[in-house]
Amino acid sequence: KQVAAYAPMIVLRGRGREGKSVVIEAAEDLKRPILPKIVAFRRQYGQEYYVILIAPDEVLDQVELATYDEACATTDISTLIARLAE
């Protein structure tokens, strides 16, 4: 099963987590076609990128753990930004 090309929303180079570049992706609901692309991306490039998924709590509760390295609820975006800015 193949998925279409994936271009991350945001890539933070040089701001790494665990020595990896950070990819930030957002999803408003589970029907987003981006979710399978993120899983495929992590499968192929997981050693190079740390994926942070931003979504509402009800979406995060249902998304597969293989989709991200770290999750952030939409209500906590300001905390995520402050932490990444450090």
C-alpha positions in Angstrom: 0.0 0.0 0.0 1.5 3.3 -1.1 0.7 6.8 0.1 1.1 10.1 -1.8 4.0 12.4 -1.2 4.2 14.1 2.2 5.4 17.7 2.8 5.4 18.5 6.6 3.6 21.6 7.8 6.7 22.8 9.8 10.2 21.5 10.0 12.5 22.9 12.7 16.1 22.2 11.8 18.7 22.7 14.5 16.0 22.7 17.2 16.2 18.9 17.5 14.7 16.6 20.0 16.6 13.4 20.7 19.2 14.7 18.1 16.5 14.8 15.4 15.0 17.6 13.4 11.4 18.4 14.6 8.4 18.1 12.3 5.2 19.7 13.6 1.9 18.6 12.0 -1.7 19.5 12.9 -4.9 17.5 12.4 -8.4 18.7 13.2 -10.1 15.4 12.8 -9.4 11.7 12.1 -10.6 11.9 8.5 -7.5 13.9 7.5 -5.6 12.1 4.7 -2.4 13.4 6.3 -2.4 10.9 9.2 -1.5 7.8 7.1 1.2 9.9 5.4 2.7 10.8 8.7 2.8 7.1 9.7 4.5 6.2 6.4 7.0 9.2 6.9 7.9 8.0 10.4 8.3 4.5 9.2 10.8 5.6 6.6 12.5 8.6 8.3 11.9 8.0 12.0 15.6 8.0 12.7 16.0 11.5 11.4 12.8 13.3 12.5 10.9 13.8 15.7 7.2 14.3 14.9 4.9 16.4 17.1 1.2 16.1 16.3 -1.1 18.9 17.4 -4.8 18.1 17.5 -7.9 18.4 19.8 -7.9 16.0 22.7 -10.7 13.8 21.2 -8.6 13.3 18.1 -5.4 12.5 20.0 -7.3 9.9 22.0 -8.0 8.0 18.8 -4.9 8.5 16.8 -2.5 5.5 16.6 0.7 6.0 18.7 2.7 5.2 15.5 1.6 8.5 14.1 3.8 10.7 16.3 6.7 10.9 18.8 4.9 13.6 20.9 1.3 14.8 21.0 0.1 18.3 21.9 -3.5 19.2 22.5 -4.6 22.3 20.7 -5.3 23.9 24.1 -1.6 23.6 25.0 0.0 25.1 21.9 1.4 28.1 23.8 3.2 25.7 26.2 4.7 23.8 23.2 5.8 27.0 21.5 7.5 28.3 24.7 9.3 25.0 25.2 10.5 24.8 21.6 11.7 28.4 21.8 14.0 27.7 24.7 
